[in-house]
Every structure is written in C-alpha cells, then in structure tokens.
C-alpha cells in the first residue's frame, strides 16, 4: 500500500485532517500489525509531509496528466498499447550517436568504443514473482543475457537492482541474488555491482518485491533487427518459457510447469553460435518474448521495413510439451505469449549450418518463416491460408487475473492522441531545462 498516495487522495478529496489521519492509521495497523500509537504518529507524519510537499510548484515539479493510466493503456503488457508507448521514447530522447538506438526497438542498445561494439541492456523481473524471489532473480538474469546474446555479443558483466517494500523480509534480497548467481556462475558472467533499496522508502508498506538486472556485452559483428532483408528465412529454437510461463504455471495451478522453465538452453545455443564461423552470416536475432511471436515479428517487420511471413506448420513442435499442454488447456494463445525461444534470421544458404550448430548445443531448431519485399507487415500462413499476424492490445492473458482485466480499450485512438501529447509536453520540458542550463 502506498500511504503517501492514500494521504494525497484524502487531502485532494477535502477530507478533514484528523479523519484522514485516523483512517490511514487503521490501514497501517491492518497491514503492519503494529502498535496503534506508532501507527497514529506515522500517519500524522505522512499527512504532514504530503501537506508540506504541496508547496513544491513550478516547471520541475508540475506535469499535466495524460488522462490515461498505465493499466488502461496496457503499458508493460507487451501489446499494441505498450508498443505505442515505447515508440514515444525515441522522440523524447532525440538523436544520439548510438549504433543501435532506442528508435530501432531492439533488444539492447549499442555504441562503439575502442574498436568494439559495446552492448547494454536491462530487464525488469516479472512482477508476479514477488513471492518467489529466487525464480525472479533466475529468470530476469536469463532474460537480460538473452538480450545481449541476440545482438551477437558476448556478455561480460551483470548489474543488479532490487527494491523490497518496508515489510518485506530481508531474506528476499538474498534469494533474488542467489537466483541471479546461478545463471551468472553457469554462464561465467560476473555480477559486478548493484543497488538495494526499499520501494518508496517509508511510504510503501507491504512485502512487494521488484527489481531488474542489467548486462553489458562486447561484439565484433552485430545481429540487430534492422539487418533483416528480403530473401532471409526465420529459424526458431525450442522454448519452454521463462518468467511469464512460470507465472502462468504458479497462478493457474500447474506448478510442475515451473521446473520446465529452469534451463539454459537459449544461452547455450547462443554461445555455440558465437563460437561458430556461421555467426558472420546471421543477419539478426531476437528472443520470442515481447507479446510472443506476434509482437516480436511485428516489431521486426516494422524496424526492417520488410514483409515477414510465419509458417505455423513447425511452431507447435518447438514448444515444450508440458508448457504447450498447459497453454492449450487454459486457452492461452501460444503465439501471443513469451516462449523464450531464439529467433534467428539469415540467408537460406546458412540455415542448415545454423540449425546444426544449435543442435550441437543440445537445442532443437527449425525453419518457421521467411522475409520478402513489401510493406512493413507480418503475416501467418496457417492451413494454406494467409492471415494478419498482429499483436493484440495486450499479450495473451496467462493468469486468472489477467483474463479478467484483458479488455479492449474504450477508444484506443483517442488514448493514443493523449499519450502522444503527454510525450510532446515532456519533450518541451526537456528543451526548456536544457536552455536554462545553457544560460547558466
């Protein structure tokens, strides 16, 4: 619970100060199981701080709300709303000297230094793994390393950030770090630094955990999405999912599926490719995560400016059988959920050698599609018929709660206008502050 927001909402609604303090104290006692005297003093201090903060005015403090909430727009839900929101970041950040920047919507960013490509990326842990910190650490580390590998880079360092709410047990930060360390040691990529904080400091009570893991890599040859060209074929490795599939298993009553996600197949496949001469012939790579194959192929087509066709024939055979059975039984679209499979784009002449190299690492891979000239779009060829292959507004609903909130937006186009306008205002503020700093 965010006690600061509770107080702020109460003040804005016109609640009497004493009434607000008592109401907040009751909530604090309910959650923290603490002494009533402490709860009252704490609540009074929170209300005082919120009152004092109201004096903070001006350009640096104020912003005009968009009128669209994160959940309503699907931000973080790996679908059309999320993709649109992320397209605003390049506008705010502006032009830079990156070799692969945020405008390319790739898995990681790239800059040149010392005659090498330096790759940097960060991934946030799955929000529903708060009560399973070891799994959270393991899966987010595997995810961030994937993002380095698919750029054709060798990971050289990991960094960690973990935030636990005020009432969370200290053991969570150790479990989370242990999960990171399993992947770190197995792949020989050192965890070199990090940060440990409480979510919201004193202002958030409860036990919620969140965090992220970043990675840095080095490469001589890039395999960014923009290198995809007509005539290429798409190859995909087998996948058993990661944090998303583990979450689906935990909260849908399929705990046995979680064990299937504990593997390093993807990373080992990438290691094999990096050590192989065939790496130089690979045009691009990505991991099947963002909104599933629907989202990743759509983003790849947009970035490369090509038409990509996915052939469904081989897809189901590349999904772990236990995972696929769960998805089918729960009526979860396997094409719209993160499978943590490796997607490789290369000329047909290199396809067999790529498949053989990955097989030597103990991982199956098959051809699943092709790239052709045409508009930047993605298609699905299924049972001899061509269908649009677009991301949904959100990724496939993979838990009971997600099935409840998985609704279409009231007016998506209107919300897009509001979100875009909010980005415009952020850009304007950025320029005002830059101008001020230049004057000083």
HELIX and SHEET records of a PDB file:
HELIX    1   1 UNK A    3  UNK A   12  1                                  10    
HELIX    2   2 UNK A   17  UNK A   32  1                                  16    
HELIX    3   3 UNK A   36  UNK A   53  1                                  18    
HELIX    4   4 UNK A   70  UNK A   73  1                                   4    
HELIX    5   5 UNK A   80  UNK A   93  1                                  14    
HELIX    6   6 UNK A  102  UNK A  104  5                                   3    
HELIX    7   7 UNK A  127  UNK A  129  5                                   3    
HELIX    8   8 UNK A  133  UNK A  149  1                                  17    
HELIX    9   9 UNK A  171  UNK A  186  1                                  16    
HELIX   10  10 UNK A  201  UNK A  203  5                                   3    
HELIX   11  11 UNK A  225  UNK A  227  5                                   3    
HELIX   12  12 UNK A  243  UNK A  252  1                                  10    
HELIX   13  13 UNK A  256  UNK A  260  1                                   5    
HELIX   14  14 UNK A  265  UNK A  274  1                                  10    
HELIX   15  15 UNK A  277  UNK A  281  5                                   5    
HELIX   16  16 UNK A  292  UNK A  304  1                                  13    
HELIX   17  17 UNK A  312  UNK A  314  5                                   3    
HELIX   18  18 UNK A  316  UNK A  318  5                                   3    
HELIX   19  19 UNK A  321  UNK A  329  1                                   9    
HELIX   20  20 UNK A  334  UNK A  336  5                                   3    
HELIX   21  21 UNK A  348  UNK A  360  1                                  13    
HELIX   22  22 UNK A  400  UNK A  405  1                                   6    
HELIX   23  23 UNK A  412  UNK A  439  1                                  28    
SHEET    1   A 5 UNK A 109  UNK A 113  0                                        
SHEET    2   A 5 UNK A 116  UNK A 124 -1                                        
SHEET    3   A 5 UNK A 209  UNK A 219 -1                                        
SHEET    4   A 5 UNK A 154  UNK A 164 -1                                        
SHEET    5   A 5 UNK A 191  UNK A 198  1                                        
SHEET    1   B 7 UNK A 282  UNK A 287  0                                        
SHEET    2   B 7 UNK A 342  UNK A 347 -1                                        
SHEET    3   B 7 UNK A 232  UNK A 237 -1                                        
SHEET    4   B 7 UNK A 365  UNK A 372 -1                                        
SHEET    5   B 7 UNK A 307  UNK A 311 -1                                        
SHEET    6   B 7 UNK A 377  UNK A 382  1                                        
SHEET    7   B 7 UNK A 385  UNK A 388 -1                                        
END                                                                             
